[in-house]
Amino acid sequence: MARPSSGVVRPDRALPGAPPPEAIRPVLTDIFQEFAQQIGPSTVGGLVIGSIYALVALGYTMVYGVLRLINFAHSEIFMIGTFATLFVLSLVDLPGPLSGFALIGMLLLLFVVAMAASGGSAILLELLAYRPLRKNNAPRLAALISAIGASLFLQELFALVVIPKVFGLPGRVDAAVPRVMDRDTVFTVFGTSVKTDQLVIVVAAVIMMVALDQLVSRTRIGRGIRATAQDPEAAVLMGVNIDTIVRLTFLLGGAMAGVAGVLYALEFENIRYNIGFLLGIKAFTAAVLGGIGNIRGALVGGVALGLVENWGAIFFGSQWKDVIAFVILVVVLLFRPTGILGESLQQARA
Amino acid sequence: MGRKRTVIALAALLAGALALSACGGGGGGGASGGGSDANTIKIGFMGDLTGENSGIVIPPRNGAKMAIDAYNATNPPKKIELVEYDSQGTPDQAVPLVTKAIQQDKIVGLIGPAFSGESKAADPVLEQGQIPSISPSATNPGLAQNGWKYFHRVVAADSAQGPALADFLVTAKSPKTAFVISDDQEYSVGLADAVEKQLKAKGVTVDRDQFAQAASDYSSSVAKIKAANPDVIFFGGYYSQGGRLLKQIRDAGVTALFATGDGSLDTGLIKGAGEQAAEGAIVGCPCAVPGATAAQGTLKEFYDKYKSTFNVEPAVYSTEGYDAATAFIKAVQAGNTTPDTINTFLATLSFAGVAKPVKFQPDGDVESTDIFVHEVKGGKIELLGNSKDAKLG
């Protein structure tokens, strides 16, 4: 049921400097007041989830750029990253939340393990679910169905086998991740405090994305990826090994999803077998919003989606979050059919 | 070459199909092995037995199993077989399962479905098949208002739980402002609405928000709660969402009392939120969950037997599952073995259940409307007592 957002006038909560509620127009004042109170934490929350969307979106966008394939199983690659985090944490037996160098060391360890787990799974996925189809020149639709099948397979594999056997937990309920970092206020902007975990997530996500962007636009490997995206046949003639490039693309996209998995697990501390489903849809939306096939577009799309969702929730209530996200997507695509940044992987600067 | 591949593919398909059907036989019909000999009648149990919210369905299943095993151990002329149906708590799985239970397994009664949403979809099928049902845990008020003749429940509806919990919060905390939040499931919205209405009636200013069931980032809701700065927070919904929400609320530095209803009465709430964040949370329920220390009398007896049988402590609705099974057992003991005679018997049945008297009203609701309050203390859910006279420590 649709319910408008809370709309109770509470004069005693007026911000200093804001006009008294009985002044000009009570309703407008009220909306303004509500907005002013919520905008800070909503923005921070939106940036945090938006960074995670963006990291996952990279995998969708790169695979699409190279293969013109929507890799629906990518959401499960992300899920594998969250469980890799839990796996490491269950081995090391944390004494409690870490700080300083211990925290940085732990984060690096988690990133490496999760990137290896997710990247490895992505390569395996490509090898088992997509390559045989590609070798036989199967229609693109077949690969799409294979992707959906792989997604369901991985979810059930975790629910029925991996989580009960490896972690000894019930397969379909939330698994709790122990706390790795304290949530201390690092600094305060406009009355909104930014906590350690939030800062770490945004910074880590930005570093990862800049690194990937540089890799694709500056290195030999990156040139191979761009060449394949532009024209696979010409790339082969130019001596690019397509199979290697495709494998690399899956590896890089998977590794980014692994990082996203670590950040997600550390922030929300509850993970489960189907955690990638909704987040995957949102990340895919972010990829399309930013311009699918475009690496910087994934960043823009992810952050934009996270922010718009949370801002929209201020006015309409959190139950409208998902609707808002897709309305924005449709509106953007109406005016810019190729997404916000539009341009795709192949046209990136050489 | 092409021919050979086709053959291999066919063989693989066939093997897969065989394996699948073997699994299906093992999973679905496992409990019904033994078949329909003349001295056994079948009672079904339906609910989310393996899914996300199975933590509140396994305990009533255990309770029912305990009652029926004890009955069968007396070597009665008619034994009862408990057939389990795992609906995953969803309406679209409950309906075909109910049809299967009626037509194929020929059950004479059903304990369940456990949740309100699936009950709403499955109960009309039971009504049409004229099979009496007793739900241990479906609390949506609307279920009793359909004129169904075969529907019963041994638990008070949300229409009783909501106001009782709101009254308890008002007495215990005398709040000026409250924040009521829920996810978008039928049960959750119903309970949250009931609490909101009663709080407003008592003069409390109420803010409201709602999030999607599948969401796990609640930052926008948390921002609203922070902005509203309420004295108490009430969450309508199940424990997996409740645990995540409570963790994010406490992480944001909000310390207001967190109260919730029966759907969150599970240690999953504490696991999801973390022990520290969950401390002091209030959990109401039309059920009473006997703990090791607080239980006395029949509750203590139940606690001991349950603990020794299943090697876990009784949890939410375990006593209700037991009472629902007892109602069917009493019907069978009185010589009723067809769905219709059992249903007629249930209309006049009256006995002392584990935590409260069981007597059904004509609409299927149980007469007792007692609501019990529990508090999270040191990582455990402890019974505080009846909401009318329970006190916060």
HADDOCK unambig.tbl for C-alpha pairs under 7 A between the chains (distance, minus, plus):
assign (segid A and resid 5 and name CA) (segid B and resid 208 and name CA) 6.92 0.50 0.50
assign (segid A and resid 5 and name CA) (segid B and resid 209 and name CA) 6.65 0.50 0.50
assign (segid A and resid 6 and name CA) (segid B and resid 207 and name CA) 5.07 0.50 0.50
assign (segid A and resid 6 and name CA) (segid B and resid 208 and name CA) 5.44 0.50 0.50
assign (segid A and resid 37 and name CA) (segid B and resid 227 and name CA) 5.32 0.50 0.50
assign (segid A and resid 38 and name CA) (segid B and resid 223 and name CA) 5.36 0.50 0.50
assign (segid A and resid 38 and name CA) (segid B and resid 224 and name CA) 6.04 0.50 0.50
assign (segid A and resid 38 and name CA) (segid B and resid 227 and name CA) 5.94 0.50 0.50
assign (segid A and resid 41 and name CA) (segid B and resid 223 and name CA) 5.39 0.50 0.50
assign (segid A and resid 42 and name CA) (segid B and resid 219 and name CA) 6.39 0.50 0.50
assign (segid A and resid 42 and name CA) (segid B and resid 220 and name CA) 5.38 0.50 0.50
assign (segid A and resid 42 and name CA) (segid B and resid 223 and name CA) 5.76 0.50 0.50
assign (segid A and resid 45 and name CA) (segid B and resid 219 and name CA) 5.18 0.50 0.50
assign (segid A and resid 172 and name CA) (segid B and resid 50 and name CA) 6.96 0.50 0.50
assign (segid A and resid 172 and name CA) (segid B and resid 51 and name CA) 5.37 0.50 0.50
assign (segid A and resid 172 and name CA) (segid B and resid 52 and name CA) 5.18 0.50 0.50
assign (segid A and resid 173 and name CA) (segid B and resid 51 and name CA) 6.87 0.50 0.50
assign (segid A and resid 173 and name CA) (segid B and resid 52 and name CA) 4.63 0.50 0.50
assign (segid A and resid 174 and name CA) (segid B and resid 240 and name CA) 6.76 0.50 0.50
assign (segid A and resid 176 and name CA) (segid B and resid 271 and name CA) 6.42 0.50 0.50
assign (segid A and resid 176 and name CA) (segid B and resid 272 and name CA) 6.05 0.50 0.50
assign (segid A and resid 270 and name CA) (segid B and resid 244 and name CA) 6.94 0.50 0.50
assign (segid A and resid 270 and name CA) (segid B and resid 272 and name CA) 6.43 0.50 0.50
assign (segid A and resid 278 and name CA) (segid B and resid 214 and name CA) 6.94 0.50 0.50
assign (segid A and resid 310 and name CA) (segid B and resid 220 and name CA) 5.28 0.50 0.50
assign (segid A and resid 313 and name CA) (segid B and resid 220 and name CA) 6.27 0.50 0.50
assign (segid A and resid 317 and name CA) (segid B and resid 209 and name CA) 5.84 0.50 0.50
assign (segid A and resid 317 and name CA) (segid B and resid 210 and name CA) 6.67 0.50 0.50
assign (segid A and resid 318 and name CA) (segid B and resid 209 and name CA) 6.37 0.50 0.50
assign (segid A and resid 318 and name CA) (segid B and resid 210 and name CA) 5.63 0.50 0.50
assign (segid A and resid 318 and name CA) (segid B and resid 211 and name CA) 5.04 0.50 0.50
assign (segid A and resid 318 and name CA) (segid B and resid 220 and name CA) 6.39 0.50 0.50
assign (segid A and resid 318 and name CA) (segid B and resid 221 and name CA) 6.18 0.50 0.50
assign (segid A and resid 319 and name CA) (segid B and resid 210 and name CA) 5.08 0.50 0.50
assign (segid A and resid 319 and name CA) (segid B and resid 211 and name CA) 4.25 0.50 0.50
assign (segid A and resid 319 and name CA) (segid B and resid 212 and name CA) 5.57 0.50 0.50
